[in-house]
Every structure is written in C-alpha cells, then in structure tokens.
Amino acid sequence: MPQLRNVLAKLAFIATVLVGLGVCPSDARAQRSSESLAIPDTDDGLPGVGPIRRYDWFRNLWNEKRKQWASRIQADQDSVVFLGDSITQGWGDSMGDSFPGLKVANRGISGDTTRGMLLRLDQDVLALKPKALVMLMGTNDLEEGADAASVAQNIELMLKSIQKHNPALPVTLCRVFPASASKKRPADQIQAINTAIANVAKNFSQVTLVDTWTLFADEKGDAKPAEFPDLLHPNQAGYSKWAAAIRPILSTQGLIETQADTFTLEPGFVSLTNGKDLTGWRLAATKTSAAEEQLDGKPSTSDGRYVAINGRIVVTTPREGRRIQQLYTKQEFSGDFVLKLEFRATPNADSGVFIREPQLQCRDYPLAGPYKNLKSYRPGDWNELVVSVKDNVAHCTCNGEVIEEALKLPATGPIGLEGDHGQMEYRRIRISQNQ
C-alpha cells in the first residue's frame, strides 16, 4: 500500500505540472479547485496595487466566468484574447462577430479592476497561448478611488508578464474610454490614466497604443449619449466604432486581411509600389539619422516604422507617441499628372502626402483635421485621394469631395508619405503622367 500511495502521489504531481504548463486535457483544467479561481479574501501577498472588488455580486460573477473559462482552456487555444471589464464583457463571446474568420476569446468581467485582471492574467489569458491580446482597463479603478499611478503600475506588471511569456506577442492597448463625472469618472482623471498608460506602453516594443479616448470623447471630454446611453457602456454603434479602430492594427499584426490586394491598374497608370517591399522608395534623413536609408528589396525600414504588407505601405504607430519621418519615391515627377491612392487611419492618426514638396495633410480627418466636415469620409476604412496636377497647381479630393482647390507646387519633386502619430496605411499608389 505505501508503494501504491507513492505512485499515486507522483502521478498527481505530474498532473499538476502538466496543468501548469497548459499541456493537459481540457477536463484536467476544468477540475482545478474553485478555491484557485476565487478572489482571495485579503490583499496580503497579492501582486499589484489598488482595489480588488469583493462585493457579493462581483464574487459570484468572477467565479461563474472563471469556472466557465477553465473548461475552455483547450478550445480557446491560439485565440486573440480580449481582456477587460464590463465594456469588454458586453461585446459578447464572439466580440459581436466584428472580426470574421478570427478566433477570439472574450475575457472581460464586469466590474473588474486592473489589479483583478493582473491576478487572473496567467490562468485566464496566457494559458490560452494567445496569438494576440487586446486590452482595455482602468475605468473601474477610478470608481473605487484609485489614481493613475496605481493603474499604470498594474498594467506595467501585466505587460512584463506578457513579455516574459512571449516577447513577440502583439498587444493592442486601448486608451480608457470617456465616461462622465456623474459616474465617478471625470474627464481629467481619465486623461491622467491615459497619459500614464502611454508612458508605460512606450517601454514595450510589442505594444500598440490606440487612441480610443479621442475616438469617443465629446467637446468636454465626456462620453456621448448616442454611443454610450448610460455614459459608461457602449451601444452597438459604439462597439462598431471600437472594432473599426482596432481592425487596422490587427491587420498590421498579420491576424486579418492576410491576402494580397488584387487591385487592377487603370489604363495609363503605373504603380509606385511593387506590392512586396519598399523598392523605389527612400527614407529621408532626420535629426537622429543623418543618412538617407535606401530600401530596394527591403520589406521595411530598419526601425520598422514603414512596412510593406500585402500591397500596402503601413506607417506604424511610434512607441514614443509621436515621431516625424518622411518616405519618398526615388523618382521625381514633373509636368502634369494624376496621382491616386487610398489611405486608412487609426483614430486621431496624423500623416501626410508630399506632392513634389508641399504636404497635403492626410489624417483621420474628423478627429485630427484639417478637413473635419467631410461628409463622405469613412473612419477606420479606406478613403481615396485623387490629386490632379496641371501647370504646377494641384486639385485634391477625398472620396470626391474637394479638400484643396489649388495647391501650388514646384516644377518637379518626389511623392512622399509622412509619419507623425497613430497608424496610417496607404495602398494602390499610382500615377498617370501626361507626356
């Protein structure tokens, strides 16, 4: 009998190790004790700082959700995991079917704080061996009286754990949505959290920060009732805007839109890209880099700011928040011509198209201007710029609406794409020259 007990003990130990490594069958995961999933009774010895909610309703919801997820560890492997609170939970198990073809796992718990998410990060998120993460968190910390520093500290601990788990795992970090002082979430305190989050995010190369605060805020910095009926939780219109805001990031991460663009050139037009790399372009010198960078045959610039992906030139989000750079064609263009291209911007993104020398502001126009009143602009989607040059004067339209009637140009020069802040994508860049 002692020998049998020793064998059983060894088997139990091996099973425990396998569970910890995430290689056990899903039924073994499901048998984890409810105690390991429950909220600890005190904060003693727990990681992070700030509030952990222990209201009865929250304990019940926390336990219910986590037990359900424990039974899905294997089924949800290799998902894009959404981690958050009620705003994330409210999107639904399939994230409202906003990302067709993408395997997703919703790990939002209504009422959760950043410290609560830190406690459950390993079991609820990293155990899934996710392909990517989308994170939105911090609003409930405010309601519990926490400050921006504690929120940032908890998020930093989460990002360090994610980095240790997989330093190449893409993380999309969303700024805290606007709400209302009536919900104990005044605009200035939310902005303080968002500033603190940005300061943390810049230290992690795998993190892309998305400006989902400016996307939703009204002129006072509060939520809009048309998108947040209770001034805290988005309705369908709000979720649709959120999906549109992060879809371009997921595309750049290689998770969606993985096929090459099949666009066919119109007669008389030639493409300024080969669809595969940055051949024909050069990165201009900057204050930090005195030499131009030649890019023939290269899929990206050395710093990864400009990347060729499936026929697009992507100007990625700079980690430091803002970095001004210019990518130019090696070829210069004189005489009359028509330049056509399409662009897609993340919320509040700022870029520009250089035409010989002057810059045509190319931004997320409704938020970043200067053309804020366009009726046909499509936020988070592709928009077409057409630049018709005659006698060194450019007539410019966006989706058919005039944005510059007569932009004066020098006699010759290249075509350029600027990067400033946010992510901007360009595709179908083509030109027809009158000889």
C-alpha positions as CSV (number, residue, x, y, z in Angstrom):
1,M,0.0,0.0,0.0
2,P,2.8,2.5,0.7
3,Q,4.2,1.9,-2.7
4,L,0.8,2.5,-4.3
5,R,0.4,5.7,-2.4
6,N,3.8,6.8,-3.6
7,V,2.9,6.1,-7.2
8,L,-0.4,7.9,-6.9
9,A,1.4,10.9,-5.3
10,K,3.9,11.0,-8.2
11,L,1.1,10.8,-10.8
12,A,-0.7,13.6,-9.0
13,F,2.4,15.7,-9.0
14,I,3.0,15.1,-12.8
15,A,-0.6,16.0,-13.5
16,T,-0.2,19.3,-11.5
17,V,2.9,20.2,-13.5
18,L,1.2,19.4,-16.8
19,V,-1.7,21.6,-15.8
20,G,0.7,24.4,-15.0
21,L,2.3,24.0,-18.5
22,G,-1.0,24.1,-20.2
23,V,-0.5,20.8,-22.0
24,C,-3.1,18.8,-20.1
25,P,-6.5,17.8,-21.4
26,S,-9.3,20.3,-21.0
27,D,-11.1,18.1,-18.4
28,A,-8.0,18.3,-16.2
29,R,-8.1,22.1,-16.4
30,A,-11.8,22.0,-15.6
31,Q,-11.0,20.1,-12.3
32,R,-9.0,23.0,-10.9
33,S,-10.4,23.7,-7.5
34,S,-12.8,26.6,-7.2
35,E,-10.5,27.9,-4.5
36,S,-7.8,28.6,-7.0
37,L,-10.2,30.6,-9.1
38,A,-11.9,32.6,-6.3
39,I,-11.0,36.1,-5.2
40,P,-8.5,36.0,-2.3
41,D,-10.1,37.2,0.9
42,T,-7.4,39.8,1.6
43,D,-4.8,41.7,-0.4
44,D,-2.0,40.2,1.7
45,G,0.8,38.9,-0.6
46,L,-1.0,39.7,-3.8
47,P,0.8,41.4,-6.7
48,G,-0.1,44.9,-7.8
49,V,-1.6,47.8,-6.0
50,G,-5.0,49.4,-5.6
51,P,-8.5,48.0,-5.3
52,I,-9.8,44.4,-5.7
53,R,-13.5,44.2,-5.6
54,R,-15.1,41.8,-3.2
55,Y,-18.8,42.7,-3.4
56,D,-21.1,39.6,-3.3
57,W,-22.4,40.2,-6.8
58,F,-18.8,40.6,-8.1
59,R,-17.6,37.4,-6.4
60,N,-20.4,35.4,-7.9
61,L,-19.8,36.8,-11.4
62,W,-16.0,36.4,-11.1
63,N,-16.4,32.7,-10.0
64,E,-19.0,31.9,-12.7
65,K,-17.0,33.4,-15.5
66,R,-13.7,31.8,-14.5
67,K,-15.2,28.4,-13.9
68,Q,-16.7,28.6,-17.4
69,W,-13.4,29.6,-18.9
70,A,-11.5,26.9,-17.1
71,S,-13.4,24.3,-19.0
72,R,-12.5,26.0,-22.3
73,I,-8.7,26.2,-21.9
74,Q,-8.0,23.8,-24.8
75,A,-10.9,25.0,-27.0
76,D,-9.7,28.6,-26.8
77,Q,-6.0,28.0,-27.6
78,D,-4.4,30.3,-30.2
79,S,-7.2,32.9,-29.9
80,V,-6.9,36.7,-30.0
81,V,-7.9,37.4,-26.4
82,F,-9.8,40.5,-25.3
83,L,-9.1,41.3,-21.6
84,G,-11.1,43.9,-19.8
85,D,-14.2,44.7,-17.7
86,S,-17.9,45.2,-18.4
87,I,-17.2,47.1,-21.7
88,T,-15.3,44.0,-23.0
89,Q,-17.7,41.5,-21.5
90,G,-20.6,43.4,-23.0
91,W,-19.3,42.8,-26.5
92,G,-20.2,39.2,-26.3
93,D,-18.4,35.9,-26.6
94,S,-17.7,36.4,-30.3
95,M,-17.0,40.1,-30.0
96,G,-20.2,40.9,-31.9
97,D,-18.9,39.0,-34.9
98,S,-16.8,42.1,-35.7
99,F,-13.8,40.1,-36.9
100,P,-15.0,37.4,-39.3
101,G,-12.6,34.5,-39.6
102,L,-10.6,35.4,-36.5
103,K,-10.7,33.1,-33.5
104,V,-11.4,35.3,-30.4
105,A,-11.8,34.7,-26.7
106,N,-13.6,37.3,-24.5
107,R,-12.0,37.5,-21.0
108,G,-13.9,40.6,-19.8
109,I,-15.5,40.5,-16.3
110,S,-18.0,43.3,-15.5
111,G,-16.7,45.4,-12.6
112,D,-13.1,44.2,-12.7
113,T,-10.2,46.4,-11.8
114,T,-6.7,46.4,-13.2
115,R,-5.4,44.5,-10.1
116,G,-8.1,41.9,-10.6
117,M,-7.1,41.4,-14.2
118,L,-3.5,41.1,-13.1
119,L,-4.5,38.3,-10.7
120,R,-6.2,36.3,-13.4
121,L,-3.8,37.1,-16.3
122,D,-2.0,33.8,-16.2
123,Q,-4.9,31.4,-15.9
124,D,-7.5,33.3,-18.0
125,V,-5.3,34.7,-20.7
126,L,-1.7,33.4,-21.0
127,A,-2.8,29.8,-20.5
128,L,-4.6,30.1,-23.9
129,K,-1.2,30.7,-25.7
130,P,-2.9,33.6,-27.4
131,K,-1.9,34.9,-30.9
132,A,-2.5,38.5,-29.7
133,L,-4.1,40.5,-26.9
134,V,-6.5,43.5,-26.9
135,M,-6.6,45.2,-23.6
136,L,-9.0,47.9,-22.2
137,M,-8.9,48.6,-18.5
138,G,-8.9,51.2,-15.8
139,T,-12.3,52.8,-15.6
140,N,-13.4,50.8,-12.6
141,D,-10.3,51.7,-10.7
142,L,-11.5,55.3,-10.8
143,E,-14.8,54.4,-9.3
144,E,-13.0,52.8,-6.4
145,G,-10.9,55.9,-5.8
146,A,-7.6,54.6,-7.3
147,D,-5.2,57.1,-9.0
148,A,-3.5,57.0,-12.4
149,A,-0.2,55.8,-10.9
150,S,-1.7,52.6,-9.5
151,V,-3.5,51.8,-12.8
152,A,-0.3,52.3,-14.7
153,Q,1.7,50.1,-12.2
154,N,-0.7,47.2,-12.6
155,I,-0.7,47.5,-16.4
156,E,3.1,47.6,-16.4
157,L,3.2,44.4,-14.3
158,M,0.8,42.8,-16.8
159,L,2.9,43.8,-19.7
160,K,6.0,42.5,-18.1
161,S,4.3,39.1,-17.5
162,I,3.2,39.1,-21.2
163,Q,6.7,40.0,-22.3
164,K,8.2,37.2,-20.2
165,H,5.6,34.8,-21.6
166,N,6.2,35.7,-25.2
167,P,8.2,38.9,-26.2
168,A,6.8,38.7,-29.7
169,L,3.1,38.5,-28.6
170,P,1.3,41.5,-30.1
171,V,-0.6,43.7,-27.6
172,T,-3.2,46.3,-28.7
173,L,-3.7,48.6,-25.7
174,C,-6.7,50.8,-25.8
175,R,-6.9,54.2,-24.0
176,V,-9.7,54.3,-21.4
177,F,-13.0,55.4,-22.9
178,P,-14.6,58.7,-21.8
179,A,-17.4,58.5,-19.3
180,S,-18.8,61.2,-17.0
181,A,-18.2,62.8,-13.6
182,S,-21.7,61.5,-12.7
183,K,-20.2,58.0,-13.0
184,K,-17.2,59.0,-10.7
185,R,-15.1,59.1,-13.9
186,P,-14.4,62.7,-14.7
187,A,-12.6,63.5,-17.9
188,D,-9.4,64.9,-16.3
189,Q,-8.9,61.8,-14.2
190,I,-9.4,59.5,-17.3
191,Q,-6.9,61.6,-19.2
192,A,-4.4,61.3,-16.4
193,I,-4.8,57.5,-16.6
194,N,-4.4,57.6,-20.4
195,T,-1.2,59.7,-20.1
196,A,0.2,57.2,-17.5
197,I,-0.7,54.3,-19.7
198,A,1.0,55.9,-22.7
199,N,4.2,56.4,-20.6
200,V,4.2,52.7,-19.7
201,A,3.4,51.4,-23.2
202,K,6.3,53.1,-24.9
203,N,8.7,50.8,-23.0
204,F,7.3,47.7,-24.6
205,S,8.0,47.1,-28.3
206,Q,5.2,44.6,-28.7
207,V,2.5,47.1,-27.6
208,T,0.5,49.3,-30.0
209,L,-1.5,52.1,-28.2
210,V,-4.8,53.1,-29.8
211,D,-6.4,56.5,-29.1
212,T,-9.9,55.2,-28.2
213,W,-10.4,58.2,-25.9
214,T,-10.4,60.8,-28.7
215,L,-12.5,58.5,-30.8
216,F,-15.4,58.7,-28.4
217,A,-15.0,61.9,-26.4
218,D,-17.3,65.0,-26.9
219,E,-16.0,68.5,-26.7
220,K,-16.0,68.4,-22.9
221,G,-14.1,65.0,-22.8
222,D,-17.2,63.0,-21.8
223,A,-19.0,60.1,-23.4
224,K,-21.7,60.8,-26.0
225,P,-25.2,59.5,-25.1
226,A,-25.7,58.5,-28.8
227,E,-22.9,55.9,-28.3
228,F,-22.9,55.5,-24.5
229,P,-26.6,55.6,-23.4
230,D,-25.6,55.3,-19.7
231,L,-22.4,57.4,-20.2
232,L,-20.3,54.3,-19.4
233,H,-21.1,51.3,-21.7
234,P,-21.2,51.5,-25.5
235,N,-24.2,50.5,-27.6
236,Q,-23.9,48.8,-30.9
237,A,-22.8,52.0,-32.6
238,G,-20.0,52.3,-30.0
239,Y,-18.9,48.8,-30.4
240,S,-18.8,49.2,-34.2
241,K,-16.5,52.2,-33.9
242,W,-14.3,50.3,-31.5
243,A,-14.0,47.4,-33.9
244,A,-13.2,49.8,-36.8
245,A,-10.5,51.4,-34.6
246,I,-8.6,48.2,-33.9
247,R,-9.1,46.4,-37.1
248,P,-6.2,48.1,-38.9
249,I,-3.9,47.2,-36.0
250,L,-4.9,43.5,-36.2
251,S,-4.3,43.7,-39.9
252,T,-0.8,45.1,-39.5
253,Q,-0.2,42.3,-36.9
254,G,-0.9,39.8,-39.6
255,L,-4.1,38.5,-38.0
256,I,-6.7,39.6,-40.5
257,E,-6.6,40.7,-44.2
258,T,-3.8,38.4,-44.9
259,Q,-4.3,38.2,-48.6
260,A,-2.5,40.4,-51.1
261,D,-4.5,43.3,-52.7
262,T,-5.9,42.2,-56.1
263,F,-6.4,45.7,-57.4
264,T,-6.1,46.2,-61.2
265,L,-4.4,49.3,-62.5
266,E,-6.5,51.6,-64.8
267,P,-5.1,52.1,-68.3
268,G,-2.4,54.8,-68.4
269,F,-1.5,54.4,-64.7
270,V,1.7,52.9,-63.2
271,S,2.1,51.7,-59.6
272,L,4.6,53.4,-57.3
273,T,4.9,50.2,-55.3
274,N,5.6,46.6,-56.3
275,G,3.3,45.2,-53.6
276,K,6.1,43.2,-51.9
277,D,8.7,45.6,-50.5
278,L,9.8,49.2,-50.4
279,T,11.8,49.1,-53.7
280,G,11.7,52.5,-55.3
281,W,11.5,54.4,-52.0
282,R,14.0,56.0,-49.6
283,L,13.7,57.1,-46.0
284,A,14.7,60.7,-45.6
285,A,17.4,61.8,-43.2
286,T,16.2,63.0,-39.8
287,K,17.7,64.8,-36.7
288,T,18.6,61.4,-35.3
289,S,19.7,59.8,-38.5
290,A,21.8,62.0,-40.8
291,A,21.9,59.5,-43.7
292,E,19.1,58.5,-46.0
293,E,18.1,54.9,-46.0
294,Q,17.9,53.1,-49.3
295,L,15.1,50.5,-49.3
296,D,15.3,48.5,-52.5
297,G,14.4,44.9,-51.8
298,K,13.7,45.6,-48.1
299,P,10.2,44.8,-46.6
300,S,10.6,47.6,-44.0
301,T,12.8,50.4,-42.8
302,S,15.4,49.5,-40.3
303,D,13.4,50.9,-37.4
304,G,10.2,49.2,-38.6
305,R,8.3,52.4,-39.0
306,Y,7.4,51.9,-42.7
307,V,6.4,48.3,-43.6
308,A,5.3,46.8,-46.9
309,I,2.4,44.4,-46.2
310,N,0.3,42.7,-48.9
311,G,0.4,45.7,-51.2
312,R,0.1,48.3,-48.5
313,I,2.7,50.7,-47.1
314,V,2.0,50.9,-43.4
315,V,3.2,53.8,-41.3
316,T,3.2,52.1,-37.9
317,T,2.4,53.7,-34.6
318,P,5.6,55.0,-33.0
319,R,6.2,53.7,-29.4
320,E,7.1,57.2,-28.1
321,G,3.7,58.5,-29.3
322,R,5.0,60.8,-32.0
323,R,7.9,60.6,-34.4
324,I,8.0,62.6,-37.6
325,Q,9.6,60.9,-40.6
326,Q,9.2,61.0,-44.4
327,L,9.4,58.3,-47.0
328,Y,9.9,59.5,-50.6
329,T,10.0,58.0,-54.0
330,K,13.4,57.9,-55.6
331,Q,11.8,59.1,-58.8
332,E,10.9,62.8,-59.2
333,F,7.8,63.9,-61.2
334,S,7.5,67.0,-63.3
335,G,4.8,68.1,-65.7
336,D,1.1,67.3,-65.4
337,F,-0.1,64.1,-63.7
338,V,-2.8,62.4,-61.8
339,L,-1.9,60.7,-58.5
340,K,-4.4,58.3,-56.9
341,L,-4.1,56.4,-53.7
342,E,-6.2,55.1,-50.8
343,F,-5.4,55.6,-47.1
344,R,-6.8,54.2,-43.8
345,A,-6.2,55.8,-40.5
346,T,-6.5,54.7,-36.8
347,P,-8.3,57.2,-34.5
348,N,-6.6,60.6,-34.5
349,A,-3.8,59.5,-36.7
350,D,-1.7,62.2,-38.4
351,S,0.3,61.7,-41.6
352,G,0.6,63.5,-44.9
353,V,1.3,63.1,-48.6
354,F,4.0,65.2,-50.1
355,I,3.4,66.3,-53.7
356,R,6.8,67.3,-55.0
357,E,7.4,69.4,-51.9
358,P,4.2,70.8,-50.3
359,Q,2.4,68.5,-47.9
360,L,-1.3,67.5,-48.3
361,Q,-2.5,66.8,-44.8
362,C,-3.6,63.2,-44.7
363,R,-5.2,62.3,-41.3
364,D,-8.1,60.8,-39.6
365,Y,-9.9,63.9,-40.7
366,P,-13.0,64.0,-38.4
367,L,-10.7,63.9,-35.3
368,A,-7.4,65.3,-36.5
369,G,-8.5,67.8,-39.1
370,P,-8.0,70.0,-41.0
371,Y,-10.9,68.7,-43.1
372,K,-13.2,67.8,-40.3
373,N,-16.5,68.4,-42.1
374,L,-16.2,65.9,-44.9
375,K,-19.5,64.1,-45.5
376,S,-18.1,61.0,-47.3
377,Y,-15.1,60.2,-45.1
378,R,-15.1,56.6,-43.8
379,P,-13.5,56.4,-40.3
380,G,-11.4,53.2,-39.9
381,D,-11.9,52.3,-43.5
382,W,-10.3,53.1,-46.9
383,N,-10.6,56.5,-48.4
384,E,-9.4,57.6,-51.8
385,L,-7.3,60.7,-52.5
386,V,-7.1,62.0,-56.1
387,V,-4.5,64.7,-56.9
388,S,-4.7,66.2,-60.3
389,V,-1.7,68.4,-61.2
390,K,-1.8,70.9,-64.1
391,D,0.6,73.8,-64.6
392,N,2.1,73.2,-61.2
393,V,-1.2,73.5,-59.4
394,A,-2.8,70.5,-57.6
395,H,-6.6,70.0,-57.3
396,C,-7.1,67.4,-54.5
397,T,-10.2,65.4,-53.4
398,C,-11.0,62.8,-50.8
399,N,-13.8,60.4,-51.9
400,G,-14.8,63.0,-54.4
401,E,-15.0,66.0,-52.0
402,V,-12.6,68.8,-52.7
403,I,-10.1,69.4,-49.9
404,E,-7.6,71.6,-51.8
405,E,-8.8,73.6,-54.8
406,A,-5.5,75.0,-55.9
407,L,-2.3,73.8,-54.1
408,K,0.7,75.4,-55.6
409,L,3.6,73.1,-56.4
410,P,7.3,73.5,-57.5
411,A,8.2,72.3,-61.0
412,T,9.5,68.9,-60.0
413,G,9.9,66.7,-57.0
414,P,9.1,63.2,-55.5
415,I,6.0,61.8,-53.9
416,G,6.3,61.3,-50.1
417,L,4.5,59.8,-47.2
418,E,4.9,61.3,-43.8
419,G,4.6,59.6,-40.4
420,D,3.7,61.5,-37.3
421,H,1.4,59.8,-34.8
422,G,-1.0,56.9,-34.9
423,Q,-1.0,54.3,-37.7
424,M,-1.6,55.2,-41.4
425,E,-1.8,52.8,-44.3
426,Y,-1.5,53.6,-48.0
427,R,-2.4,51.3,-50.9
428,R,-3.0,51.4,-54.6
429,I,-0.5,54.3,-55.0
430,R,-0.4,55.0,-58.7
431,I,0.3,57.8,-61.2
432,S,-0.6,58.8,-64.7
433,Q,1.7,61.3,-66.4
434,N,0.9,63.4,-69.4
435,Q,3.9,63.3,-71.7
